[in-house]
Each structure stands twice: as C-alpha cells, then as structure tokens.
Amino acid sequence: MMAPTPYTLMDNETLERTEAELVQELELRESKSSELSPVPAFATMPSEQLEDMLGDIRANLTARLGAEVKA
C-alpha cells in the first residue's frame, strides 16, 4: 500500500479550492498576466511542479467521488 500524500489528508472542499488556485496560477502564467498569484507560494514553483500537483489533486478527487458514487 502506498503512503498517504498530503492530498489524501485534505477534505474535498480544500482539494477543490486548491485545484482552482492551481488552475488560476497556471492560467496566469500561460497568459503572461501581471496579476499577482492567488497563492504566493505557487509563484515560486516551476510550472511542471504545479501541473504534477494538479494531476495528483484531480486523481484524489476522482477516486473519492467515484467511491461516493459506488456507495
């Protein structure tokens, strides 16, 4: 069994909010906007790391929501 990631410890609301913040940060970078990052810590991270985090969060949400639908 895999060790839990920080995302497995978050509730759905926190995961969804973090997902939205990551998407916003990546969109800001893509548009080369001068708007400030929604989460200052994200501004210092490489885009690849943000994309990996977004993938992990989405996988967690999909697994949870899939489990809720089956229940």
N, C-alpha and C positions, 0 to 999 in steps of 0.2 A: 504494500500500500504506500502511496506517495505521501510525503509530509505535507501538511496543510500550508497553503500560501496565505499571505495576508488577506487575499480576496475571499478565501473560504470563511474567514472570521468576520467579514463585514455583513451587515444586513442588506437586504435587497435595495432599500432606499439609498443607502450610502453607495452601493455599487452603481446604481443608476445615475446618481449625481456625479460620481467620479467619471463614469463613462461620458456623460455630457460635457464635463470640463475638459477631458482629454480630446474629445472631438472638436470642441471650440478652439483649443490650443493648436491642434493640427490644422484646422481651417485658417486660423490667423497666420500661421507660418506659410501655408500654401498661397494665401492671398497677399503675402508680404505686407500685411497691415501694420500700422504703427500703434494700434490699440494694445494696451497692456494685457498681459496674460491673466486669465481668471485665477490661476494658482501660481504664485511666484516661483515655487519650486519647480514647476514644469518648464518654466522659461529657460532654465539652465540645463535641462536634459536634452540629449540628442533625440531627433525625431524617431529614429529606429527604436529607441527605448520606449518612447511614448506609444508607438504602434504595437510593440510587444505587450505593454501593459493593457492597452485597449483590447487586444486579442484575448488576453487572459481573463479580463473582466467579462467580456462578452461570452466566453466559454462557460464561465461560472454562472452567469445569468441564464444562459440556455439550459445548462444542466439543472439548475434549480427550478426554472419554470417548467421544464419537461417533467421533472419529478412531481411538481404540483399538479400538472395536468393528468398524470397517470394515477395519482392518489384519489 
